[in-house]
Amino acid sequence: MTDQESAGQPRRPSFTTMFAIQLGLAVLAVMLGWVFGLDLFGRIEFTLAALNWSVLGTLPLLLAGWWLFRSSWAWMRELKRLVQEMVTLLFRDAPPGTVFLVALLAGVGEELLFRGVVQGGLSGLIGPWGALLAASLLFGAMHALTRAYFVVATIMGLYLGLIYLWTGNLLIPILIHFLYDWVVLRYYLSADRAG
């Protein structure tokens, strides 16, 4: 038994496990895309405009997050506490570059799966708006640590899905997701070190 387990603290997953989970989502998305005949990589366009839109598209999420984190709502304080504990547990002693790599893999894997496979695959069956809603609800469910987190993640899924619907370029929600996760994880880690 480790010191962490004997002290009643939750066991931290290894960095290899975190990478494997995020990479596994990307592999799952590519496999499902292949099975269902979805050209995921054909929906990724590397352009300067896509990079610019990605940076600009990240700003509203960061501003909304900043506003929510500064709010005095009890549900938001509880969500912030929960996320702070989780980020600290997962990343406090992480080797350099771990946060960057996990955020990047989360952006790639989750967006290929939810925007590329679910939203892209369902749009031909239930229309673009139904597919957007289905992908967003599934995205929220995957992140549902609490009901509040489910709602916040579903709204983020709607935002990312709308951007994908508007641009048709999977690279943009991938980069927005990555940038948002990276900035927020760094924020929580710096708050942990300062506090």
One Martini backbone bead per residue (centre of mass of N, CA, C, O) as a GRO file, in nm:
protein
  195
    1MET     BB    1   0.097   0.036   0.022
    2THR     BB    2   0.065   0.356  -0.013
    3ASP     BB    3   0.072   0.662   0.125
    4GLN     BB    4  -0.174   0.767  -0.027
    5GLU     BB    5  -0.369   0.532   0.047
    6SER     BB    6  -0.331   0.541   0.364
    7ALA     BB    7  -0.440   0.855   0.373
    8GLY     BB    8  -0.712   0.852   0.179
    9GLN     BB    9  -0.616   0.907  -0.096
   10PRO     BB   10  -0.630   0.926  -0.408
   11ARG     BB   11  -0.528   0.765  -0.681
   12ARG     BB   12  -0.292   0.830  -0.915
   13PRO     BB   13  -0.257   0.843  -1.228
   14SER     BB   14  -0.062   0.785  -1.465
   15PHE     BB   15   0.078   0.932  -1.732
   16THR     BB   16   0.033   0.693  -1.919
   17THR     BB   17  -0.271   0.675  -1.874
   18MET     BB   18  -0.347   0.956  -1.974
   19PHE     BB   19  -0.234   0.920  -2.259
   20ALA     BB   20  -0.392   0.662  -2.336
   21ILE     BB   21  -0.674   0.779  -2.320
   22GLN     BB   22  -0.642   1.012  -2.524
   23LEU     BB   23  -0.531   0.838  -2.756
   24GLY     BB   24  -0.769   0.638  -2.761
   25LEU     BB   25  -0.978   0.840  -2.869
   26ALA     BB   26  -0.840   0.885  -3.140
   27VAL     BB   27  -0.841   0.592  -3.235
   28LEU     BB   28  -1.143   0.549  -3.213
   29ALA     BB   29  -1.223   0.768  -3.414
   30VAL     BB   30  -1.072   0.654  -3.659
   31MET     BB   31  -1.213   0.380  -3.662
   32LEU     BB   32  -1.504   0.486  -3.684
   33GLY     BB   33  -1.458   0.647  -3.939
   34TRP     BB   34  -1.387   0.402  -4.113
   35VAL     BB   35  -1.646   0.232  -4.067
   36PHE     BB   36  -1.840   0.499  -4.158
   37GLY     BB   37  -1.694   0.676  -4.386
   38LEU     BB   38  -1.512   0.903  -4.251
   39ASP     BB   39  -1.329   1.204  -4.336
   40LEU     BB   40  -1.146   1.343  -4.104
   41PHE     BB   41  -0.883   1.453  -4.253
   42GLY     BB   42  -1.056   1.617  -4.469
   43ARG     BB   43  -1.151   1.824  -4.214
   44ILE     BB   44  -0.843   1.921  -4.215
   45GLU     BB   45  -0.715   2.262  -4.217
   46PHE     BB   46  -0.400   2.411  -4.274
   47THR     BB   47  -0.427   2.746  -4.173
   48LEU     BB   48  -0.404   3.067  -4.082
   49ALA     BB   49  -0.704   3.111  -4.033
   50ALA     BB   50  -0.740   2.873  -3.837
   51LEU     BB   51  -0.548   2.979  -3.623
   52ASN     BB   52  -0.690   3.247  -3.572
   53TRP     BB   53  -0.971   3.128  -3.497
   54SER     BB   54  -0.868   2.965  -3.257
   55VAL     BB   55  -0.776   3.196  -3.081
   56LEU     BB   56  -1.039   3.358  -3.089
   57GLY     BB   57  -1.224   3.110  -2.992
   58THR     BB   58  -1.095   3.095  -2.699
   59LEU     BB   59  -1.171   3.362  -2.555
   60PRO     BB   60  -1.472   3.317  -2.471
   61LEU     BB   61  -1.409   3.075  -2.286
   62LEU     BB   62  -1.215   3.221  -2.093
   63LEU     BB   63  -1.413   3.444  -2.008
   64ALA     BB   64  -1.633   3.257  -1.899
   65GLY     BB   65  -1.455   3.113  -1.695
   66TRP     BB   66  -1.370   3.361  -1.535
   67TRP     BB   67  -1.655   3.446  -1.454
   68LEU     BB   68  -1.737   3.184  -1.311
   69PHE     BB   69  -1.491   3.167  -1.107
   70ARG     BB   70  -1.584   3.459  -0.976
   71SER     BB   71  -1.825   3.361  -0.870
   72SER     BB   72  -2.078   3.307  -0.592
   73TRP     BB   73  -2.172   3.042  -0.661
   74ALA     BB   74  -2.195   2.742  -0.517
   75TRP     BB   75  -2.163   2.551  -0.765
   76MET     BB   76  -1.898   2.690  -0.862
   77ARG     BB   77  -1.724   2.651  -0.613
   78GLU     BB   78  -1.743   2.340  -0.619
   79LEU     BB   79  -1.628   2.299  -0.901
   80LYS     BB   80  -1.357   2.437  -0.852
   81ARG     BB   81  -1.265   2.250  -0.624
   82LEU     BB   82  -1.276   1.986  -0.784
   83VAL     BB   83  -1.080   2.068  -1.011
   84GLN     BB   84  -0.841   2.141  -0.833
   85GLU     BB   85  -0.803   1.859  -0.715
   86MET     BB   86  -0.766   1.707  -0.982
   87VAL     BB   87  -0.526   1.866  -1.099
   88THR     BB   88  -0.338   1.823  -0.862
   89LEU     BB   89  -0.335   1.516  -0.866
   90LEU     BB   90  -0.239   1.484  -1.174
   91PHE     BB   91  -0.003   1.752  -1.201
   92ARG     BB   92   0.194   1.845  -0.976
   93ASP     BB   93   0.443   1.617  -1.062
   94ALA     BB   94   0.482   1.677  -1.348
   95PRO     BB   95   0.638   1.665  -1.615
   96PRO     BB   96   0.751   1.835  -1.852
   97GLY     BB   97   0.477   1.873  -2.087
   98THR     BB   98   0.222   1.723  -1.985
   99VAL     BB   99  -0.003   1.933  -2.009
  100PHE     BB  100   0.032   1.984  -2.307
  101LEU     BB  101  -0.013   1.690  -2.407
  102VAL     BB  102  -0.290   1.637  -2.281
  103ALA     BB  103  -0.434   1.876  -2.415
  104LEU     BB  104  -0.377   1.790  -2.705
  105LEU     BB  105  -0.504   1.504  -2.693
  106ALA     BB  106  -0.784   1.602  -2.610
  107GLY     BB  107  -0.843   1.773  -2.856
  108VAL     BB  108  -0.812   1.552  -3.064
  109GLY     BB  109  -0.982   1.312  -2.954
  110GLU     BB  110  -1.254   1.458  -2.880
  111GLU     BB  111  -1.303   1.598  -3.158
  112LEU     BB  112  -1.299   1.355  -3.340
  113LEU     BB  113  -1.533   1.218  -3.193
  114PHE     BB  114  -1.761   1.442  -3.149
  115ARG     BB  115  -1.737   1.607  -3.416
  116GLY     BB  116  -1.654   1.399  -3.634
  117VAL     BB  117  -1.830   1.143  -3.568
  118VAL     BB  118  -2.094   1.227  -3.434
  119GLN     BB  119  -2.169   1.487  -3.584
  120GLY     BB  120  -2.086   1.398  -3.872
  121GLY     BB  121  -2.246   1.122  -3.876
  122LEU     BB  122  -2.543   1.235  -3.787
  123SER     BB  123  -2.619   1.461  -3.994
  124GLY     BB  124  -2.741   1.261  -4.216
  125LEU     BB  125  -2.975   1.151  -4.016
  126ILE     BB  126  -3.061   1.431  -3.816
  127GLY     BB  127  -2.900   1.658  -3.875
  128PRO     BB  128  -2.710   1.922  -3.769
  129TRP     BB  129  -2.868   1.994  -3.502
  130GLY     BB  130  -2.898   1.710  -3.383
  131ALA     BB  131  -2.594   1.644  -3.388
  132LEU     BB  132  -2.505   1.873  -3.207
  133LEU     BB  133  -2.670   1.786  -2.959
  134ALA     BB  134  -2.564   1.497  -2.926
  135ALA     BB  135  -2.260   1.565  -2.899
  136SER     BB  136  -2.291   1.758  -2.654
  137LEU     BB  137  -2.420   1.557  -2.455
  138LEU     BB  138  -2.189   1.350  -2.465
  139PHE     BB  139  -1.970   1.544  -2.374
  140GLY     BB  140  -2.102   1.610  -2.103
  141ALA     BB  141  -2.116   1.315  -1.996
  142MET     BB  142  -1.803   1.266  -1.997
  143HIS     BB  143  -1.779   1.532  -1.779
  144ALA     BB  144  -1.977   1.424  -1.531
  145LEU     BB  145  -1.902   1.494  -1.213
  146THR     BB  146  -2.142   1.692  -1.232
  147ARG     BB  147  -2.410   1.871  -1.314
  148ALA     BB  148  -2.256   2.131  -1.368
  149TYR     BB  149  -2.043   2.007  -1.555
  150PHE     BB  150  -2.239   1.908  -1.765
  151VAL     BB  151  -2.344   2.186  -1.849
  152VAL     BB  152  -2.075   2.320  -1.921
  153ALA     BB  153  -1.982   2.101  -2.128
  154THR     BB  154  -2.227   2.124  -2.316
  155ILE     BB  155  -2.180   2.418  -2.393
  156MET     BB  156  -1.901   2.371  -2.507
  157GLY     BB  157  -1.996   2.170  -2.722
  158LEU     BB  158  -2.177   2.369  -2.871
  159TYR     BB  159  -1.958   2.567  -2.945
  160LEU     BB  160  -1.771   2.372  -3.101
  161GLY     BB  161  -1.995   2.272  -3.297
  162LEU     BB  162  -2.060   2.547  -3.425
  163ILE     BB  163  -1.781   2.595  -3.540
  164TYR     BB  164  -1.779   2.345  -3.718
  165LEU     BB  165  -2.037   2.414  -3.875
  166TRP     BB  166  -1.928   2.690  -3.985
  167THR     BB  167  -1.631   2.586  -4.103
  168GLY     BB  168  -1.559   2.262  -4.153
  169ASN     BB  169  -1.306   2.264  -3.942
  170LEU     BB  170  -1.153   2.057  -3.713
  171LEU     BB  171  -0.906   2.224  -3.620
  172ILE     BB  172  -1.047   2.444  -3.456
  173PRO     BB  173  -1.169   2.278  -3.216
  174ILE     BB  174  -0.906   2.145  -3.142
  175LEU     BB  175  -0.747   2.408  -3.067
  176ILE     BB  176  -0.944   2.525  -2.866
  177HIS     BB  177  -0.941   2.293  -2.670
  178PHE     BB  178  -0.642   2.293  -2.614
  179LEU     BB  179  -0.604   2.588  -2.521
  180TYR     BB  180  -0.803   2.582  -2.292
  181ASP     BB  181  -0.687   2.349  -2.128
  182TRP     BB  182  -0.402   2.464  -2.093
  183VAL     BB  183  -0.475   2.726  -1.946
  184VAL     BB  184  -0.645   2.604  -1.714
  185LEU     BB  185  -0.433   2.412  -1.601
  186ARG     BB  186  -0.223   2.631  -1.541
  187TYR     BB  187  -0.396   2.792  -1.347
  188TYR     BB  188  -0.440   2.571  -1.133
  189LEU     BB  189  -0.138   2.521  -1.078
  190SER     BB  190  -0.070   2.811  -0.988
  191ALA     BB  191  -0.275   2.816  -0.754
  192ASP     BB  192  -0.149   2.582  -0.598
  193ARG     BB  193   0.136   2.713  -0.557
  194ALA     BB  194   0.025   2.981  -0.420
  195GLY     BB  195  -0.162   2.819  -0.189
   0.00000   0.00000   0.00000
